[in-house]
Amino acid sequence: MTLLAQVTPLIITYDEAPNIRRTLDKLAWARRIVVIDSGSTDGTVEMMRCFPQVEVIQHPFTDFASQCNYGLTQIATPWVLTLDADYELSETLMRELESLRPAGNIAGYRTCFVYRVHGRPLRATLYPPRTVLYRKNKACYQKEGHGHRVVVDGEILPLAGVLYHDDRKSLARWLKSQQRYARDEADYLLGLRAPLTRADRIRLMAWPAPIAVFFYTLLVKGCVLDGWPGWYYTLQRALAEILLALEIVDRRLRGNTAASADPTGDGP
């Protein structure tokens, strides 16, 4: 039996109509695809019903880690391929997955990303490599800031093929999400205890991070050579850091570093 026959893709969705079809088109090989949806109203669910192997399970959203851990309980195969709804498998990665024959001590595989802006690839991204394929019984998700991280008990190997990251949701939706992410990230950073990483210390200082991210993304990562898509990505990353810096400064001015209430939270 090939490894792909033992793999179930797991996807978390919330109003992903601009993205989800491109993700699912690359999963035609999967016998079953588990999608945990937290109440989409933009046609995402209806679009996914065009794919017969997709099983949509509605589950209230608390945070990404909880949503992913719930998704793992719905998987019947020994291996899981976890994807965001704006990820797309490259042809190289699909061929590589077909050829995998993992030894018993291998618990998972990680891959790098190529970031796309409306289909146009950038030469670099700030997005780190991520463990996306792993043994179900070896994995558990933990919440970190606004995001999540899968902890896999065992050896993780790199994959040569890449995933494409191409989020085509509206700019207004992106801005709304970033405001919530900034609150969650501030909760995380202000709750950290020493020793802090260098990146954590810079972000907690507030003002240096947006400036550093702007020039690092534009010049060091070379996005200035990618034209308008590169500028778009650079400005997005800098603005995300500005929102976080404002959240941290605002809490310090108010004398409150506790987690703030979020009456306008809208899920993932």
C-alpha positions as CSV (number, residue, x, y, z in Angstrom):
1,M,0.0,0.0,0.0
2,T,1.4,3.4,-0.9
3,L,1.6,6.2,1.7
4,L,-1.0,8.3,-0.1
5,A,-3.5,5.6,0.5
6,Q,-2.9,6.0,4.2
7,V,-3.2,9.8,4.2
8,T,-6.3,12.0,4.9
9,P,-6.1,15.7,4.1
10,L,-7.4,18.0,6.9
11,I,-8.5,21.5,6.2
12,I,-9.9,24.3,8.5
13,T,-12.3,26.7,6.7
14,Y,-14.2,29.8,7.4
15,D,-15.5,31.9,4.4
16,E,-12.8,30.6,2.0
17,A,-14.7,30.8,-1.3
18,P,-12.0,32.7,-3.0
19,N,-9.4,30.0,-2.2
20,I,-10.8,26.6,-1.5
21,R,-11.4,25.3,-5.0
22,R,-7.7,25.7,-5.9
23,T,-6.7,23.8,-2.8
24,L,-9.2,20.9,-3.4
25,D,-8.3,20.6,-7.1
26,K,-4.8,19.4,-6.1
27,L,-6.3,16.7,-3.8
28,A,-8.1,14.5,-6.4
29,W,-6.0,11.6,-5.2
30,A,-7.4,11.6,-1.7
31,R,-10.1,9.0,-0.9
32,R,-11.5,11.3,1.9
33,I,-10.9,14.9,2.7
34,V,-12.0,16.1,6.2
35,V,-12.9,19.8,6.3
36,I,-13.7,21.4,9.7
37,D,-15.8,24.5,9.0
38,S,-16.8,27.1,11.6
39,G,-19.9,28.5,10.0
40,S,-19.0,29.8,6.5
41,T,-21.7,31.9,4.8
42,D,-20.0,32.9,1.6
43,G,-20.6,29.8,-0.5
44,T,-17.6,27.9,0.7
45,V,-19.6,24.9,1.9
46,E,-21.7,24.8,-1.3
47,M,-18.5,24.9,-3.4
48,M,-16.9,22.0,-1.4
49,R,-19.9,19.8,-2.2
50,C,-18.8,19.7,-5.8
51,F,-16.0,17.4,-4.6
52,P,-17.4,14.0,-3.7
53,Q,-14.6,12.9,-1.4
54,V,-15.0,16.0,0.9
55,E,-16.7,15.6,4.2
56,V,-17.6,18.9,5.8
57,I,-18.0,18.9,9.6
58,Q,-19.3,22.0,11.3
59,H,-17.6,22.8,14.6
60,P,-17.6,26.1,16.6
61,F,-14.3,28.0,16.4
62,T,-12.4,28.7,19.6
63,D,-8.9,28.9,18.3
64,F,-6.9,27.3,15.5
65,A,-5.2,24.7,17.8
66,S,-8.5,23.5,19.2
67,Q,-10.0,23.3,15.8
68,C,-7.1,21.3,14.4
69,N,-7.1,18.9,17.4
70,Y,-10.8,18.3,16.9
71,G,-10.1,17.6,13.3
72,L,-7.6,15.0,14.2
73,T,-10.4,13.1,16.1
74,Q,-12.2,12.8,12.8
75,I,-9.3,11.2,10.9
76,A,-9.4,7.4,10.4
77,T,-6.1,6.9,8.5
78,P,-2.7,6.7,10.2
79,W,-1.3,9.7,8.3
80,V,-2.6,13.3,8.1
81,L,-1.9,16.0,5.6
82,T,-2.9,19.3,7.2
83,L,-3.5,22.3,4.9
84,D,-4.8,25.8,5.2
85,A,-7.6,26.7,2.8
86,D,-5.2,28.9,0.8
87,Y,-2.5,26.3,0.3
88,E,-1.9,24.5,-3.0
89,L,0.3,21.5,-3.6
90,S,3.0,21.9,-6.2
91,E,3.4,19.3,-8.9
92,T,6.8,18.4,-7.4
93,L,5.4,17.9,-4.0
94,M,2.6,15.7,-5.3
95,R,5.1,13.4,-7.0
96,E,7.2,13.4,-3.9
97,L,4.3,12.3,-1.7
98,E,3.6,9.5,-4.1
99,S,7.2,8.2,-3.7
100,L,7.4,8.4,0.1
101,R,8.2,5.1,2.0
102,P,8.7,6.3,5.6
103,A,10.6,4.1,8.0
104,G,9.0,3.3,11.4
105,N,11.0,6.0,13.2
106,I,9.8,8.8,10.8
107,A,6.9,10.7,12.4
108,G,6.4,13.5,9.9
109,Y,7.6,15.7,7.1
110,R,7.9,19.5,6.8
111,T,7.9,21.7,3.7
112,C,8.7,25.2,2.6
113,F,6.4,27.7,1.0
114,V,6.3,29.8,-2.1
115,Y,4.2,32.9,-1.4
116,R,1.9,34.1,-4.2
117,V,0.1,37.4,-4.5
118,H,-2.9,36.8,-6.8
119,G,-1.1,34.0,-8.5
120,R,2.2,35.8,-8.9
121,P,5.0,34.1,-7.0
122,L,7.5,36.0,-4.8
123,R,11.2,35.1,-4.6
124,A,11.0,34.9,-0.8
125,T,8.6,34.9,2.2
126,L,8.7,35.3,5.9
127,Y,6.5,32.2,6.3
128,P,8.7,29.5,8.0
129,P,8.8,25.8,6.9
130,R,5.9,23.9,8.4
131,T,5.2,20.2,9.4
132,V,2.3,19.3,7.2
133,L,2.4,15.5,6.9
134,Y,2.6,13.4,10.1
135,R,1.4,10.3,11.9
136,K,-1.9,11.0,13.5
137,N,-1.1,9.2,16.8
138,K,2.1,11.2,17.2
139,A,0.7,14.7,16.8
140,C,-1.0,17.3,18.9
141,Y,-1.6,21.1,18.3
142,Q,-0.6,23.8,20.7
143,K,-1.8,27.5,20.6
144,E,0.9,30.1,20.1
145,G,-0.2,33.7,19.9
146,H,-2.8,34.1,17.2
147,G,-1.6,30.9,15.5
148,H,-0.9,27.3,16.3
149,R,1.9,24.7,16.1
150,V,1.8,21.0,15.7
151,V,4.0,19.1,18.1
152,V,5.0,15.7,16.6
153,D,6.7,13.0,18.7
154,G,9.4,11.6,16.5
155,E,11.8,12.5,13.7
156,I,10.7,15.1,11.1
157,L,12.2,15.0,7.6
158,P,12.3,17.9,5.0
159,L,10.4,17.6,1.7
160,A,11.9,19.0,-1.5
161,G,8.6,20.0,-3.0
162,V,6.9,23.2,-1.9
163,L,3.4,24.4,-1.0
164,Y,2.0,27.5,-2.6
165,H,0.4,30.0,-0.3
166,D,-2.0,32.3,-2.1
167,D,-4.7,34.0,-0.1
168,R,-7.1,35.8,-2.4
169,K,-9.7,37.0,0.2
170,S,-10.4,40.7,0.2
171,L,-8.1,43.3,1.7
172,A,-11.0,44.3,4.1
173,R,-11.2,40.7,5.4
174,W,-7.4,40.6,5.8
175,L,-7.4,43.8,7.8
176,K,-10.2,42.6,10.1
177,S,-8.3,39.3,10.7
178,Q,-5.1,41.1,11.5
179,Q,-6.7,43.2,14.2
180,R,-7.8,40.0,15.9
181,Y,-4.4,38.4,15.4
182,A,-2.7,41.5,16.9
183,R,-4.8,41.1,20.1
184,D,-4.0,37.4,20.4
185,E,-0.3,38.0,19.7
186,A,-0.2,40.7,22.3
187,D,-1.7,38.4,24.8
188,Y,0.9,35.8,24.0
189,L,3.9,38.1,24.0
190,L,2.9,40.0,27.2
191,G,2.4,36.7,29.0
192,L,5.8,35.3,28.2
193,R,8.4,34.8,30.9
194,A,12.2,35.0,30.5
195,P,14.2,33.9,28.7
196,L,12.8,35.6,25.6
197,T,14.0,35.1,22.1
198,R,15.6,38.0,20.3
199,A,12.5,38.3,18.0
200,D,10.2,38.4,21.1
201,R,12.3,41.2,22.7
202,I,12.2,43.3,19.5
203,R,8.4,42.9,19.1
204,L,7.8,43.8,22.8
205,M,9.7,47.0,22.2
206,A,6.9,47.8,19.7
207,W,8.5,50.5,17.6
208,P,11.5,48.7,16.0
209,A,9.6,45.6,14.7
210,P,7.6,47.3,11.9
211,I,10.6,49.2,10.6
212,A,12.8,46.0,10.8
213,V,10.2,43.9,9.0
214,F,9.7,46.5,6.3
215,F,13.4,46.7,5.3
216,Y,14.1,43.0,5.9
217,T,11.2,41.9,3.7
218,L,11.8,44.5,1.0
219,L,15.6,44.4,0.8
220,V,17.1,41.3,2.5
221,K,14.4,39.0,1.2
222,G,14.5,40.8,-2.2
223,C,10.8,41.5,-2.5
224,V,11.7,44.8,-4.1
225,L,12.6,42.8,-7.2
226,D,9.1,41.3,-7.4
227,G,7.4,44.5,-8.5
228,W,4.0,45.4,-7.1
229,P,3.4,42.0,-5.7
230,G,6.6,42.3,-3.6
231,W,5.6,45.8,-2.4
232,Y,2.1,44.5,-1.5
233,Y,3.5,41.7,0.6
234,T,6.1,44.0,2.2
235,L,3.4,46.5,3.2
236,Q,1.1,43.7,4.5
237,R,3.9,42.3,6.8
238,A,4.8,45.8,8.0
239,L,1.2,46.7,8.7
240,A,0.7,43.5,10.7
241,E,3.6,44.5,12.9
242,I,2.3,48.0,13.2
243,L,-1.1,46.7,14.5
244,L,0.7,44.5,17.0
245,A,2.9,47.4,18.1
246,L,-0.2,49.6,18.6
247,E,-1.9,46.9,20.6
248,I,1.1,46.5,22.9
249,V,1.6,50.3,23.4
250,D,-2.1,50.8,24.0
251,R,-2.2,48.2,26.8
252,R,0.9,49.7,28.4
253,L,-0.6,53.2,28.3
254,R,-3.8,51.8,29.9
255,G,-1.7,49.9,32.4
256,N,-3.4,46.6,31.4
257,T,-1.5,43.7,30.0
258,A,-4.2,41.2,30.5
259,A,-6.0,39.5,27.6
260,S,-8.5,41.9,26.1
261,A,-12.1,41.1,25.5
262,D,-13.0,40.6,21.8
263,P,-16.7,41.3,21.2
264,T,-16.1,41.5,17.5
265,G,-14.2,38.3,16.9
266,D,-15.3,36.5,13.8
267,G,-13.6,33.1,13.8
268,P,-10.6,32.2,11.7
